[in-house]
Each structure stands twice: as structure tokens, then as C-alpha cells.
Amino acid sequence: MTAAPPADPGRTDPGGGKPRPRAVAILAGVALVALVADLVTKHLALAALTDREPVRVLGGLVYFSLTRNSGAAWSIGADYTWVFPLITIGVVGWIVWMALRLRSLPWAISLGLVLGGALGNLMDRIFRAPSPFHGHVVDMISVFGPYGEYFPVFNLADSSLVCGVLLAVLLELTGRQRDGRRAGRDGASADAGATADAEQRERA
């Protein structure tokens, strides 16, 4: 009986270097849902809240208050609007690169949320007034105050981004890797030993 070659610890299965189609499909689907939801809510906000006072809901916990933001949170960097589309394009490119080796479904959800949120605000930067790559982002949700006194006014794209980043942090802390492996306490793959045993049994 020929001895099996040692398993590659960088893979969870013989095809581990290739993206998992289901993970890529989930990433794309989550991103599409997040993007469409953001575009629809921005359209509704522009139609219903333009030239109106903030709408108070949930006893004042939340307000619908239409703003156009040329910068980041609290209009930080408002004089450098052109920088934000470039950063976003870089983020989108990184996510596409990660998708080429993505095999983890939780990471697919995380990256999909980040991608959808990034694309939502990028659409504003490119296509909204006053000019391409200087467009102002449409925000409409304010908490604890009608004009973002205590927390920045935000939109669904921002919410998607934050949720995606928080999920990514949680996945990193729990050792879940984007190629589907789970890292042990020493940083090595916790699945490597089991994978080697399985491959040896298959080849026996």
C-alpha cells in the first residue's frame, strides 16, 4: 500500500485553493440586496423628506432627517470629497480579490454586506450632484436627535458597512478564516489534522 503524501495545511480539501461557488454566490446576493435596499430607501427619502422638517418616530429615538453629506461621518473630510470614491474603489477591488479564494459562508455574508454598502455610497459619490466623484451622499436616519447631534446621520449603506465589519471582527476573533479553515490557538489550522486523516483514508 502506497503511503499518502502529507496534506497541505493551507487547504481544507483537495480543491481548497479555488473559490467555493456557493460562497461567491452568497457574497454577490447579499451585496445586491444591500445595494438595492440602499438605493430604494434613498429614492424614497428624497421623494418624501425634501424640504420637510425631520419626522419623529419611536418617541424621538429615531428621526428621518434628509441630509446630503460631502464627507464622512459628521461631514469629516468635506473638502476632500474626491478621496472617498478612490478609497471605496480600493475596498471593492480588495473584496473582488478575496472572492477568488473565498470558501467560508460567514465571510461571504460579511464581505457581501461591506461590498453592498460600499457600492451604495459609491453610486452617490459618482452620480449625484454637484459633479462626478464629488457627489454628496444621501443620509436620512438620525438617532437621539433630529440633526445628528449625538450620532452621525446615516443611511442603509452605512448600516450594511458597519454590520459587515463587525461580523468580520467576530470571525477573526473566533479563528474563522476566509478559505474555510478554523485557526487554532497557536494560529495553525484546527482542521488540518482531520483533513490529513480523511485524505489518507480516501487514498488507502
Beta strands, then each sheet from edge to edge (+ up, - down):
strand 1: 55-57
strand 2: 62-69
strand 3: 137-143
sheet 1: 1+ 2- 3+
end
